[in-house]
Amino acid sequence: MPLIKQDRIPSPMTAVLLAWLLPGLGHWYLGRRNKAIVFAAGVILLLVTGSALGQWRVVSFSDTILFIGQVLSGLPALLLAVLSGQILAAHGTPDVVNNAYEMGVLYTLVAGLLNLLVIFDAYMLGSDIERKALAKAHNKALEADNA
Amino acid sequence: MLELLGRIFSLGNPLWYYWPLIVIVGIVYKTTQHDEPRQIVRSVLHFVASVTGFMIVLALIVFVMSEWL
């Protein structure tokens, strides 16, 4: 079921907020369901794979600059950060930082940056839909006035 | 050259980690640009081939430099 009703014009800023909250949700809100599924699958798969490669400790509140990039993936990144905090508290930092761990950091960071691209796309798409809907409503009003 | 190929295709090479990354980045990036699934697949294949080709060329340059410089 679409998140927007037929008679309502979707807001680009709502699309941006939803796209940040859960990858793909902004496009779902705008009615682009297939794209939404691709974006959600891609970003979340990258984020979860990266976390697994990094022994579930790479998305962490402790590394602020890195976390800013990772948290662009929204709620999934926040959940992984909470999980990572619990694992770090229980088991500490990993003994060996190997290739897999470093690639885990890279995967999670790229997931965040990819979602930034998705957020930007949701904004552009939302603005386009809003502009077209407003133009259509304006034309309708003009026609009604002329009649 | 054979030594380079052996190093690239060995399972211990961290470069293998880049393959899923390139494919997923390609899929998400090209989905933002196109609407038609066939067009997206074609663009993703082109993107993956371009990035892979670029990485191979870089690897060759680094290998040649490390051997002769």
Backbone of each chain as ProteinMPNN parsed JSONL, in Angstrom:
{"seq_chain_A": "MPLIKQDRIPSPMTAVLLAWLLPGLGHWYLGRRNKAIVFAAGVILLLVTGSALGQWRVVSFSDTILFIGQVLSGLPALLLAVLSGQILAAHGTPDVVNNAYEMGVLYTLVAGLLNLLVIFDAYMLGSDIERKALAKAHNKALEADNA", "coords_chain_A": {"N_chain_A": [[0.843, -1.204, 0.0], [0.671, 2.196, -0.94], [2.412, 4.938, 0.644], [1.476, 7.455, 0.279], [-1.471, 9.334, -0.402], [-3.631, 9.558, -3.299], [-4.563, 12.184, -3.774], [-2.86, 13.819, -2.413], [0.061, 15.882, -2.302], [3.333, 14.762, -2.383], [5.888, 15.528, 0.022], [9.148, 16.761, -0.513], [10.979, 17.012, 1.586], [10.0, 15.314, 3.556], [10.391, 12.945, 2.22], [13.174, 12.922, 2.17], [13.774, 12.705, 4.907], [12.607, 10.211, 5.505], [14.089, 8.632, 3.774], [16.579, 8.792, 4.937], [16.056, 7.637, 7.416], [15.358, 4.918, 6.921], [16.969, 3.125, 4.482], [15.774, 3.552, 1.199], [13.138, 3.961, 1.925], [12.251, 6.527, 1.441], [11.927, 6.595, -1.345], [9.951, 4.687, -1.555], [7.851, 6.015, -0.32], [7.478, 7.974, -2.216], [6.362, 6.521, -4.181], [7.942, 4.929, -5.807], [8.423, 1.946, -5.862], [9.942, -0.315, -6.76], [12.521, 0.724, -7.065], [12.947, 1.473, -4.443], [13.115, -0.997, -3.134], [15.46, -2.032, -4.268], [17.34, -0.135, -3.374], [17.128, -0.365, -0.575], [17.856, -3.061, -0.199], [20.484, -3.075, -1.259], [21.97, -1.121, 0.295], [21.537, -1.963, 2.963], [22.46, -4.589, 2.866], [25.175, -4.153, 2.319], [25.919, -2.767, 4.63], [25.393, -4.617, 6.711], [26.989, -6.789, 5.91], [29.496, -5.569, 6.062], [29.628, -5.026, 8.813], [29.618, -7.633, 9.796], [32.026, -8.576, 8.709], [33.748, -7.002, 10.162], [33.634, -8.132, 12.665], [31.336, -7.395, 14.042], [31.913, -5.004, 15.3], [32.569, -2.628, 14.109], [30.859, -0.484, 13.552], [30.632, 2.06, 15.477], [29.995, 4.221, 18.268], [32.196, 5.391, 19.351], [34.214, 6.13, 17.545], [34.078, 9.03, 16.264], [34.21, 10.557, 13.78], [34.215, 8.608, 11.788], [31.82, 7.407, 12.436], [29.964, 9.358, 11.766], [29.904, 9.191, 8.989], [28.999, 6.553, 8.74], [26.483, 6.596, 9.983], [24.852, 7.777, 8.197], [23.429, 5.871, 6.985], [21.232, 5.569, 8.511], [18.641, 4.264, 10.634], [19.32, 1.406, 10.688], [22.135, 1.553, 10.975], [22.346, 2.822, 13.434], [21.226, 0.887, 15.103], [23.112, -1.159, 14.74], [25.284, 0.11, 15.868], [24.561, 0.224, 18.547], [24.493, -2.516, 19.104], [27.158, -3.094, 18.588], [28.36, -1.606, 20.643], [27.549, -3.076, 22.859], [28.838, -5.519, 22.368], [31.503, -4.701, 22.365], [31.713, -3.877, 25.017], [31.4, -6.288, 26.3], [33.347, -8.055, 25.183], [35.543, -6.537, 24.46], [37.996, -4.757, 22.362], [38.864, -6.107, 19.078], [41.415, -8.65, 18.911], [43.082, -9.073, 16.721], [43.557, -6.968, 14.04], [42.668, -7.388, 10.965], [42.705, -7.827, 7.314], [40.005, -8.307, 6.704], [38.657, -6.982, 8.757], [39.367, -4.31, 8.261], [38.222, -4.01, 5.73], [35.614, -4.29, 6.473], [35.165, -1.915, 7.848], [35.403, -0.178, 5.68], [33.262, -1.055, 4.018], [30.987, -0.438, 5.606], [31.21, 2.299, 5.762], [31.026, 3.043, 3.067], [28.434, 2.182, 2.623], [26.988, 4.088, 4.081], [27.646, 6.415, 2.63], [26.591, 5.749, 0.162], [23.914, 5.728, 0.812], [23.571, 8.408, 1.218], [23.638, 9.326, -1.381], [21.287, 8.124, -2.249], [19.449, 9.477, -0.636], [19.721, 12.059, -1.66], [18.805, 11.6, -4.25], [16.171, 10.944, -3.671], [15.268, 13.403, -2.763], [15.507, 14.972, -5.09], [13.751, 13.644, -6.805], [11.366, 13.871, -5.341], [11.052, 16.648, -5.343], [10.663, 17.067, -8.056], [8.266, 15.656, -8.519], [6.591, 17.12, -6.867], [6.713, 19.66, -8.083], [5.577, 19.144, -10.594], [3.005, 18.324, -9.819], [2.048, 20.631, -8.608], [2.067, 22.37, -10.799], [0.159, 21.133, -12.389], [-2.115, 21.394, -10.795], [-2.302, 24.154, -10.789], [-2.791, 24.684, -13.509], [-5.259, 23.43, -13.757], [-6.81, 25.033, -12.104], [-6.687, 27.427, -13.544], [-8.026, 26.669, -15.881], [-10.564, 26.192, -14.82], [-11.235, 28.752, -14.006], [-11.338, 30.072, -16.474], [-13.459, 28.728, -17.648]], "CA_chain_A": [[0.0, 0.0, 0.0], [1.522, 3.382, -0.968], [2.361, 5.788, 1.837], [0.818, 8.73, -0.027], [-2.782, 9.22, -1.052], [-3.611, 10.095, -4.652], [-4.837, 13.615, -3.834], [-1.871, 14.583, -1.648], [1.35, 16.083, -2.966], [4.392, 14.345, -1.447], [6.864, 16.554, 0.362], [10.528, 16.292, -0.704], [11.687, 16.94, 2.866], [9.559, 14.072, 4.205], [11.086, 11.867, 1.5], [14.564, 12.943, 2.639], [13.795, 12.182, 6.287], [12.323, 8.771, 5.437], [15.222, 7.976, 3.091], [17.661, 8.658, 5.925], [15.626, 6.736, 8.491], [15.521, 3.549, 6.419], [17.303, 3.236, 3.055], [14.724, 3.156, 0.257], [11.798, 4.334, 2.394], [11.902, 7.788, 0.765], [11.424, 6.258, -2.68], [8.67, 3.979, -1.34], [6.903, 7.092, -0.025], [7.22, 8.69, -3.471], [5.692, 5.601, -5.105], [8.913, 4.183, -6.623], [8.623, 0.764, -5.017], [11.044, -1.18, -7.221], [13.776, 1.389, -6.715], [13.052, 1.425, -2.976], [13.586, -2.345, -2.746], [16.874, -2.141, -4.678], [18.155, 0.705, -2.48], [17.13, -0.962, 0.773], [18.649, -4.3, -0.239], [21.897, -2.745, -1.492], [22.603, -0.405, 1.419], [21.504, -2.782, 4.191], [23.37, -5.727, 2.645], [26.549, -3.649, 2.474], [26.112, -2.411, 6.043], [25.419, -5.835, 7.541], [28.193, -7.543, 5.524], [30.637, -4.849, 6.633], [29.64, -5.253, 10.26], [30.018, -9.028, 10.028], [33.468, -8.666, 8.429], [34.441, -6.324, 11.264], [33.299, -8.828, 13.918], [30.217, -6.638, 14.628], [32.435, -3.944, 16.178], [33.078, -1.5, 13.325], [29.954, 0.676, 13.634], [30.748, 2.364, 16.9], [29.865, 5.642, 18.643], [33.476, 5.88, 19.873], [34.972, 6.774, 16.469], [33.066, 10.015, 15.865], [34.243, 10.948, 12.362], [33.782, 7.428, 11.028], [30.403, 7.157, 12.727], [29.16, 10.336, 11.006], [29.729, 8.591, 7.665], [28.212, 5.31, 8.825], [25.108, 6.846, 10.435], [24.055, 8.226, 7.051], [22.55, 4.738, 6.647], [20.022, 5.696, 9.319], [18.291, 3.404, 11.774], [20.123, 0.178, 10.764], [23.473, 1.864, 11.496], [22.197, 3.103, 14.863], [21.031, -0.416, 15.765], [24.402, -1.858, 14.728], [26.163, 0.801, 16.818], [24.158, -0.231, 19.89], [24.978, -3.905, 19.193], [28.623, -3.006, 18.662], [28.693, -1.139, 21.995], [27.377, -4.2, 23.808], [29.899, -6.515, 22.112], [32.763, -4.106, 22.835], [31.694, -3.893, 26.483], [31.528, -7.675, 26.781], [34.549, -8.753, 24.702], [36.642, -5.604, 24.181], [38.358, -4.576, 20.949], [39.401, -7.354, 18.529], [42.859, -8.848, 19.105], [43.778, -8.938, 15.436], [42.882, -6.138, 13.036], [43.149, -7.946, 9.691], [42.108, -7.272, 6.087], [38.54, -8.394, 6.779], [38.203, -5.915, 9.653], [39.508, -3.029, 7.547], [37.215, -3.964, 4.672], [34.339, -4.075, 7.165], [35.068, -0.457, 8.062], [35.163, 0.435, 4.36], [31.905, -1.426, 3.576], [29.971, 0.308, 6.365], [31.342, 3.709, 5.375], [30.486, 3.171, 1.702], [26.971, 2.043, 2.751], [26.496, 5.404, 4.502], [27.787, 7.369, 1.531], [25.612, 5.358, -0.874], [22.581, 6.182, 1.237], [23.545, 9.863, 0.981], [23.25, 9.45, -2.794], [19.867, 7.747, -2.323], [18.703, 10.593, -0.023], [19.759, 13.148, -2.639], [17.925, 11.199, -5.347], [14.789, 11.05, -3.167], [14.942, 14.835, -2.734], [15.332, 15.443, -6.473], [12.519, 13.015, -7.305], [10.256, 14.49, -4.605], [10.891, 18.026, -5.852], [10.126, 16.956, -9.412], [6.849, 15.268, -8.396], [5.877, 18.263, -6.266], [6.626, 20.73, -9.08], [4.607, 18.729, -11.618], [1.671, 18.309, -9.213], [1.627, 22.035, -8.416], [1.787, 22.921, -12.133], [-1.102, 20.53, -12.832], [-3.18, 22.025, -10.009], [-2.38, 25.535, -11.264], [-3.457, 24.631, -14.818], [-6.658, 23.07, -13.51], [-7.459, 26.226, -11.556], [-6.831, 28.377, -14.662], [-9.105, 26.16, -16.746], [-11.829, 26.395, -14.1], [-11.508, 30.195, -14.047], [-11.723, 30.403, -17.857], [-14.783, 28.159, -17.907]], "C_chain_A": [[0.875, 1.249, 0.0], [1.34, 4.251, 0.277], [1.637, 7.102, 1.575], [-0.528, 8.468, -0.683], [-2.713, 9.93, -2.395], [-3.746, 11.611, -4.68], [-3.806, 14.458, -3.08], [-0.548, 14.691, -2.404], [2.451, 15.681, -1.983], [5.406, 15.459, -1.215], [8.278, 16.005, 0.18], [11.274, 16.134, 0.624], [11.27, 15.697, 3.662], [10.263, 12.886, 3.554], [12.534, 11.767, 1.963], [14.67, 12.306, 4.027], [13.578, 10.661, 6.295], [13.481, 8.008, 4.796], [16.405, 7.816, 4.043], [17.297, 7.594, 6.968], [15.812, 5.273, 8.094], [15.819, 3.639, 4.919], [16.173, 2.722, 2.159], [13.327, 3.615, 0.646], [11.323, 5.64, 1.744], [11.318, 7.527, -0.613], [10.091, 5.506, -2.587], [7.564, 5.002, -1.119], [6.511, 7.843, -1.298], [6.589, 7.793, -4.533], [6.625, 4.824, -6.014], [9.327, 2.926, -5.858], [9.805, -0.099, -5.445], [12.394, -0.596, -6.858], [14.007, 1.303, -5.206], [13.608, 0.077, -2.517], [15.07, -2.507, -3.088], [17.768, -1.354, -3.713], [18.256, 0.09, -1.08], [18.019, -2.202, 0.796], [20.137, -3.976, -0.355], [22.569, -2.156, -0.267], [22.644, -1.289, 2.667], [22.43, -3.995, 4.056], [24.829, -5.304, 2.864], [26.868, -3.366, 3.943], [26.271, -3.654, 6.919], [26.66, -6.678, 7.209], [29.439, -6.893, 6.121], [30.749, -5.069, 8.131], [30.098, -6.667, 10.583], [31.516, -9.209, 9.781], [34.286, -8.05, 9.568], [34.077, -6.881, 12.627], [32.25, -8.064, 14.734], [30.701, -5.517, 15.55], [32.845, -2.685, 15.406], [32.163, -0.27, 13.345], [29.867, 1.052, 15.112], [30.635, 3.868, 17.149], [31.231, 6.243, 18.992], [34.316, 6.586, 18.798], [34.054, 7.781, 15.769], [33.044, 10.298, 14.362], [33.752, 9.798, 11.479], [32.282, 7.198, 11.21], [29.49, 8.128, 11.972], [28.889, 9.791, 9.595], [28.812, 7.384, 7.71], [26.741, 5.583, 9.137], [24.235, 7.454, 9.328], [23.134, 7.096, 6.56], [21.312, 4.692, 7.524], [19.875, 4.698, 10.448], [19.1, 2.097, 11.823], [21.521, 0.421, 11.341], [23.415, 2.141, 12.997], [22.03, 1.804, 15.65], [22.346, -1.192, 15.838], [25.383, -1.213, 15.706], [25.842, 0.385, 18.253], [24.672, -1.658, 20.122], [26.499, -3.924, 19.369], [29.077, -2.567, 20.054], [28.594, -2.263, 23.016], [28.482, -5.241, 23.631], [31.244, -5.988, 22.611], [32.848, -4.128, 24.357], [31.935, -5.309, 27.02], [32.877, -8.295, 26.419], [35.738, -7.836, 24.432], [36.938, -5.496, 22.694], [38.957, -5.874, 20.41], [40.92, -7.44, 18.687], [43.632, -8.581, 17.817], [42.952, -8.055, 14.505], [43.427, -6.576, 11.676], [42.477, -7.261, 8.5], [40.592, -7.228, 6.174], [37.988, -7.256, 7.646], [38.252, -4.553, 8.936], [38.48, -2.9, 6.423], [35.817, -3.771, 5.27], [34.101, -2.598, 7.423], [34.718, 0.24, 6.745], [33.728, 0.168, 3.874], [30.851, -0.558, 4.293], [30.003, 1.801, 6.0], [30.743, 3.948, 3.987], [28.954, 3.045, 1.73], [26.355, 3.395, 3.135], [26.541, 6.407, 3.362], [26.831, 7.042, 0.383], [24.218, 5.841, -0.489], [22.449, 7.7, 1.105], [23.119, 10.14, -0.471], [21.758, 9.15, -2.961], [18.996, 8.873, -1.744], [18.604, 11.757, -1.017], [18.805, 12.852, -3.803], [16.458, 11.322, -4.936], [14.352, 12.519, -3.149], [14.651, 15.357, -4.144], [14.011, 14.916, -7.061], [11.289, 13.652, -6.655], [9.976, 15.897, -5.103], [10.241, 18.017, -7.224], [8.628, 16.631, -9.379], [6.029, 16.439, -7.873], [5.662, 19.38, -7.299], [5.562, 20.398, -10.14], [3.172, 18.773, -11.074], [1.141, 19.735, -9.029], [1.271, 22.681, -9.754], [0.44, 22.408, -12.647], [-2.287, 21.192, -12.118], [-3.407, 23.459, -10.473], [-3.12, 25.605, -12.601], [-4.941, 24.341, -14.685], [-7.44, 24.285, -13.032], [-7.685, 27.267, -12.656], [-7.97, 27.976, -15.58], [-10.477, 26.407, -16.121], [-12.235, 27.88, -14.133], [-12.0, 30.615, -15.436], [-13.124, 29.893, -18.19], [-15.839, 28.984, -17.155]], "O_chain_A": [[1.75, 1.368, 0.857], [0.266, 4.293, 0.878], [1.228, 7.789, 2.511], [-0.695, 7.5, -1.425], [-1.859, 10.79, -2.613], [-3.119, 12.269, -5.511], [-3.877, 15.687, -3.109], [-0.098, 13.745, -3.05], [2.501, 16.2, -0.868], [5.738, 16.224, -2.121], [8.584, 14.912, 0.657], [12.1, 15.234, 0.772], [12.09, 15.099, 4.358], [10.679, 11.946, 4.232], [13.065, 10.668, 2.131], [15.544, 11.478, 4.28], [14.272, 9.926, 6.997], [13.815, 6.897, 5.208], [17.143, 6.833, 3.97], [18.125, 6.766, 7.346], [16.366, 4.485, 8.86], [15.007, 4.174, 4.163], [15.68, 1.608, 2.337], [12.428, 3.657, -0.194], [10.126, 5.828, 1.525], [10.335, 8.154, -1.009], [9.215, 5.672, -3.436], [6.47, 4.87, -1.666], [5.373, 8.289, -1.447], [6.313, 8.239, -5.646], [6.157, 4.122, -6.911], [10.416, 2.849, -5.29], [10.579, -0.563, -4.607], [13.295, -1.303, -6.406], [15.131, 1.085, -4.754], [14.459, 0.013, -1.629], [15.84, -3.051, -2.297], [18.817, -1.84, -3.288], [19.333, 0.037, -0.487], [18.835, -2.372, 1.702], [20.956, -4.541, 0.37], [23.619, -2.635, 0.161], [23.667, -1.356, 3.35], [23.1, -4.382, 5.014], [25.606, -6.008, 3.509], [27.953, -3.689, 4.428], [27.169, -3.727, 7.758], [27.305, -7.216, 8.109], [30.328, -7.581, 6.623], [31.844, -5.275, 8.654], [30.867, -6.883, 11.52], [32.198, -9.901, 10.537], [35.377, -8.521, 9.889], [34.196, -6.186, 13.636], [32.276, -8.084, 15.965], [29.989, -5.122, 16.473], [33.413, -1.766, 15.996], [32.632, 0.856, 13.175], [29.128, 0.443, 15.885], [31.109, 4.681, 16.356], [31.407, 7.46, 18.936], [35.046, 7.53, 19.102], [33.351, 7.443, 14.817], [31.981, 10.279, 13.742], [32.974, 10.001, 10.547], [31.572, 6.845, 10.268], [28.378, 7.767, 11.586], [27.78, 9.917, 9.076], [27.958, 7.204, 6.841], [25.856, 4.895, 8.628], [23.029, 7.624, 9.504], [22.183, 7.338, 5.816], [20.431, 3.861, 7.305], [20.839, 4.337, 11.122], [19.533, 1.705, 12.907], [22.034, -0.399, 12.102], [24.312, 1.749, 13.743], [22.611, 1.637, 16.722], [22.659, -1.806, 16.858], [26.213, -1.899, 16.302], [26.743, 0.215, 19.074], [25.211, -1.972, 21.183], [27.041, -4.668, 20.186], [30.057, -3.089, 20.585], [29.43, -2.391, 23.91], [29.001, -5.78, 24.609], [32.028, -6.728, 23.205], [33.914, -4.367, 24.924], [32.584, -5.499, 28.049], [33.486, -8.979, 27.24], [36.842, -8.326, 24.197], [36.227, -6.065, 21.865], [39.5, -6.665, 21.18], [41.62, -6.431, 18.608], [44.689, -7.951, 17.824], [41.793, -8.354, 14.217], [44.524, -6.177, 11.286], [41.778, -6.259, 8.652], [39.965, -6.248, 5.774], [36.976, -6.643, 7.306], [37.309, -3.763, 9.001], [37.935, -1.821, 6.19], [34.946, -3.164, 4.646], [32.994, -2.089, 7.245], [33.86, 1.122, 6.699], [33.063, 1.076, 3.375], [29.944, -0.017, 3.659], [28.968, 2.465, 5.939], [30.041, 4.935, 3.765], [28.259, 3.71, 0.962], [25.33, 3.796, 2.584], [25.591, 7.16, 3.149], [26.324, 7.942, -0.287], [23.444, 6.298, -1.331], [21.35, 8.217, 0.906], [22.347, 11.059, -0.744], [21.057, 9.828, -3.712], [17.938, 9.186, -2.29], [17.542, 12.357, -1.188], [18.094, 13.737, -4.278], [15.611, 11.741, -5.725], [13.209, 12.839, -3.478], [13.682, 16.083, -4.365], [13.268, 15.644, -7.719], [10.297, 13.936, -7.326], [8.823, 16.295, -5.266], [9.381, 18.844, -7.524], [7.83, 17.233, -10.098], [4.933, 16.719, -8.357], [4.583, 19.967, -7.381], [4.762, 21.25, -10.526], [2.247, 19.199, -11.766], [-0.035, 20.014, -9.258], [0.306, 23.439, -9.848], [-0.324, 23.153, -13.262], [-3.309, 21.505, -12.728], [-4.542, 23.929, -10.546], [-3.969, 26.473, -12.803], [-5.771, 24.914, -15.39], [-8.559, 24.543, -13.474], [-8.733, 27.911, -12.705], [-8.771, 28.808, -16.006], [-11.427, 26.784, -16.808], [-13.412, 28.213, -14.27], [-12.939, 31.399, -15.567], [-13.877, 30.541, -18.918], [-17.029, 28.68, -17.232]]}, "seq_chain_B": "MLELLGRIFSLGNPLWYYWPLIVIVGIVYKTTQHDEPRQIVRSVLHFVASVTGFMIVLALIVFVMSEWL", "coords_chain_B": {"N_chain_B": [[54.764, -11.155, -15.328], [53.071, -13.404, -15.084], [53.481, -13.878, -12.446], [52.298, -11.642, -11.319], [49.601, -12.036, -12.091], [49.123, -14.377, -10.696], [49.329, -13.439, -8.093], [47.2, -11.628, -8.039], [44.95, -13.276, -8.453], [45.036, -14.973, -6.301], [43.552, -16.452, -3.419], [44.049, -15.231, -1.028], [44.298, -12.593, -1.497], [43.481, -9.292, -0.677], [42.101, -7.811, -2.525], [39.896, -9.149, -3.479], [37.816, -8.518, -1.826], [36.845, -6.202, -2.845], [35.201, -6.73, -4.987], [32.359, -7.45, -4.414], [31.707, -4.994, -3.338], [32.074, -3.159, -5.449], [30.112, -4.097, -7.214], [27.688, -3.751, -5.756], [27.745, -0.994, -5.265], [27.65, -0.146, -7.906], [25.096, -1.108, -8.698], [23.316, 0.341, -6.988], [24.032, 2.997, -7.585], [23.556, 3.164, -10.379], [20.857, 2.629, -10.404], [19.796, 4.938, -9.41], [20.071, 6.535, -11.587], [18.719, 5.482, -13.82], [15.523, 4.184, -15.054], [14.468, 1.943, -16.331], [14.706, -1.57, -15.98], [16.327, -3.18, -17.714], [18.032, -1.342, -18.81], [19.323, -0.499, -16.536], [20.717, -2.824, -15.763], [22.464, -3.109, -17.935], [23.958, -0.743, -17.67], [25.099, -1.187, -15.166], [26.754, -3.389, -15.668], [28.537, -2.213, -17.442], [29.64, -0.271, -15.778], [30.865, -1.862, -13.77], [32.711, -3.263, -15.334], [34.277, -1.111, -16.231], [35.378, -0.034, -13.832], [36.753, -2.272, -12.882], [38.558, -2.71, -14.983], [40.02, -0.338, -14.786], [41.191, -0.711, -12.274], [42.8, -2.94, -12.815], [44.58, -1.892, -14.681], [45.844, 0.002, -13.045], [47.039, -1.744, -11.208], [48.827, -3.059, -12.877], [50.504, -0.925, -13.585], [51.589, -0.275, -11.077], [52.879, -2.686, -10.551], [54.785, -2.795, -12.624], [56.297, -0.529, -11.995], [57.284, -1.284, -9.491], [58.934, -3.351, -10.226], [60.866, -2.354, -12.023], [61.728, 0.166, -11.223]], "CA_chain_B": [[53.317, -11.044, -15.592], [52.402, -14.565, -14.475], [53.569, -13.685, -10.988], [51.267, -10.645, -10.991], [48.297, -12.685, -12.204], [49.044, -15.315, -9.569], [49.068, -12.66, -6.868], [45.847, -11.039, -8.119], [43.893, -14.281, -8.349], [45.158, -15.821, -5.109], [42.403, -16.217, -2.522], [44.463, -14.398, 0.106], [44.402, -11.199, -1.926], [42.366, -8.467, -0.183], [41.358, -7.197, -3.639], [38.628, -9.869, -3.664], [36.772, -7.841, -1.047], [36.324, -5.053, -3.596], [34.226, -7.139, -6.001], [30.955, -7.184, -4.005], [31.565, -3.548, -3.114], [31.902, -2.521, -6.768], [28.817, -4.517, -7.798], [26.574, -3.107, -5.032], [27.808, 0.455, -5.56], [27.176, -0.002, -9.285], [23.635, -1.306, -8.768], [22.612, 1.471, -6.348], [24.337, 4.223, -8.336], [22.876, 3.173, -11.679], [19.399, 2.658, -10.195], [19.397, 6.344, -9.239], [20.15, 7.235, -12.877], [17.809, 4.932, -14.83], [14.259, 3.605, -14.576], [14.23, 0.639, -16.966], [15.6, -2.618, -15.445], [17.321, -3.621, -18.702], [19.003, -0.25, -18.933], [20.105, -0.512, -15.285], [21.639, -3.975, -15.827], [23.495, -2.784, -18.923], [24.826, 0.284, -17.09], [25.87, -1.785, -14.059], [27.82, -4.201, -16.279], [29.51, -1.262, -17.985], [30.303, 0.353, -14.617], [31.74, -2.858, -13.135], [33.822, -3.513, -16.254], [35.141, 0.076, -16.251], [36.129, 0.067, -12.574], [37.675, -3.412, -12.837], [39.614, -2.409, -15.948], [40.84, 0.733, -14.211], [41.989, -1.308, -11.191], [43.816, -3.812, -13.413], [45.602, -1.002, -15.26], [46.609, 0.542, -11.902], [47.852, -2.845, -10.669], [49.933, -3.268, -13.83], [51.439, 0.207, -13.458], [52.301, -0.431, -9.793], [53.761, -3.845, -10.691], [55.916, -2.406, -13.485], [57.125, 0.412, -11.222], [57.987, -2.005, -8.419], [59.936, -4.243, -10.815], [61.934, -1.692, -12.774], [62.186, 1.464, -10.687]], "C_chain_B": [[52.525, -12.178, -14.935], [52.378, -14.437, -12.957], [52.481, -12.715, -10.525], [49.876, -11.271, -11.022], [48.074, -13.665, -11.051], [48.702, -14.603, -8.284], [47.636, -12.121, -6.865], [44.768, -12.093, -7.859], [44.047, -15.231, -7.162], [44.042, -15.451, -4.126], [42.763, -15.305, -1.348], [44.525, -12.92, -0.239], [43.211, -10.382, -1.421], [41.56, -7.796, -1.287], [40.017, -7.891, -3.878], [37.488, -9.19, -2.919], [36.139, -6.682, -1.831], [35.232, -5.455, -4.583], [32.779, -6.92, -5.558], [30.686, -5.705, -3.806], [31.288, -2.83, -4.442], [30.529, -2.849, -7.347], [27.664, -3.787, -7.097], [26.562, -1.599, -5.28], [27.265, 0.708, -6.969], [25.662, -0.113, -9.381], [22.893, -0.102, -8.188], [22.81, 2.758, -7.164], [23.556, 4.279, -9.65], [21.35, 3.153, -11.535], [18.921, 4.092, -9.964], [19.336, 7.063, -10.594], [19.099, 6.779, -13.888], [16.542, 4.36, -14.199], [14.027, 2.197, -15.108], [15.213, -0.404, -16.437], [16.692, -3.052, -16.427], [18.437, -2.584, -18.848], [19.926, -0.221, -17.696], [21.148, -1.632, -15.342], [22.785, -3.672, -16.782], [24.488, -1.761, -18.349], [25.691, -0.284, -15.972], [27.026, -2.605, -14.627], [28.934, -3.301, -16.816], [30.321, -0.633, -16.853], [31.314, -0.609, -13.99], [32.957, -3.137, -14.023], [34.803, -2.335, -16.258], [36.006, 0.138, -15.001], [37.164, -1.065, -12.478], [38.857, -3.179, -13.784], [40.571, -1.358, -15.409], [41.748, 0.17, -13.11], [43.094, -2.202, -11.742], [44.944, -2.97, -14.01], [46.479, -0.425, -14.145], [47.543, -0.519, -11.334], [49.054, -3.1, -11.571], [50.98, -2.159, -13.7], [52.273, 0.062, -12.187], [53.292, -1.593, -9.88], [55.002, -3.479, -11.505], [56.854, -1.478, -12.728], [57.929, -0.308, -10.149], [59.079, -2.912, -8.968], [61.133, -3.483, -11.382], [62.387, -0.339, -12.223], [62.896, 1.294, -9.35]], "O_chain_B": [[51.477, -11.963, -14.325], [51.421, -14.82, -12.285], [51.833, -12.922, -9.499], [49.073, -11.072, -10.111], [46.974, -13.763, -10.505], [47.899, -15.082, -7.483], [46.949, -12.147, -5.844], [43.8, -11.842, -7.141], [43.28, -16.184, -7.026], [43.645, -14.291, -4.022], [41.887, -14.683, -0.747], [44.776, -12.087, 0.632], [42.062, -10.728, -1.696], [40.473, -7.274, -1.039], [39.098, -7.281, -4.425], [36.331, -9.275, -3.332], [35.035, -6.24, -1.514], [34.421, -4.617, -4.979], [32.029, -6.255, -6.273], [29.586, -5.218, -4.067], [30.382, -2.001, -4.536], [29.862, -1.978, -7.906], [26.767, -3.265, -7.758], [25.504, -1.002, -5.48], [26.515, 1.658, -7.194], [25.017, 0.685, -10.06], [21.962, 0.417, -8.803], [21.861, 3.507, -7.397], [22.969, 5.306, -9.991], [20.633, 3.603, -12.429], [17.78, 4.427, -10.281], [18.642, 8.07, -10.738], [18.637, 7.569, -14.711], [16.485, 4.089, -13.0], [13.455, 1.355, -14.416], [16.421, -0.167, -16.439], [17.839, -3.267, -16.033], [19.614, -2.918, -18.989], [21.124, 0.041, -17.796], [22.315, -1.419, -15.013], [23.945, -3.947, -16.473], [25.7, -1.897, -18.519], [26.859, 0.078, -15.834], [28.149, -2.526, -14.129], [30.118, -3.597, -16.66], [31.538, -0.483, -16.96], [32.455, -0.24, -13.713], [34.084, -3.233, -13.538], [36.017, -2.536, -16.285], [37.217, 0.338, -15.087], [38.298, -0.848, -12.052], [40.009, -3.421, -13.425], [41.787, -1.477, -15.559], [42.923, 0.527, -13.023], [44.2, -2.226, -11.203], [46.121, -3.3, -13.86], [47.701, -0.367, -14.277], [48.698, -0.234, -11.018], [50.164, -3.33, -11.089], [52.182, -2.421, -13.704], [53.49, 0.246, -12.203], [54.403, -1.51, -9.357], [56.125, -3.81, -11.125], [58.073, -1.626, -12.809], [59.097, 0.005, -9.917], [60.044, -3.215, -8.267], [62.276, -3.917, -11.238], [63.352, 0.234, -12.729], [63.343, 2.276, -8.759]]}, "name": "protein", "num_of_chains": 2, "seq": "MPLIKQDRIPSPMTAVLLAWLLPGLGHWYLGRRNKAIVFAAGVILLLVTGSALGQWRVVSFSDTILFIGQVLSGLPALLLAVLSGQILAAHGTPDVVNNAYEMGVLYTLVAGLLNLLVIFDAYMLGSDIERKALAKAHNKALEADNAMLELLGRIFSLGNPLWYYWPLIVIVGIVYKTTQHDEPRQIVRSVLHFVASVTGFMIVLALIVFVMSEWL"}
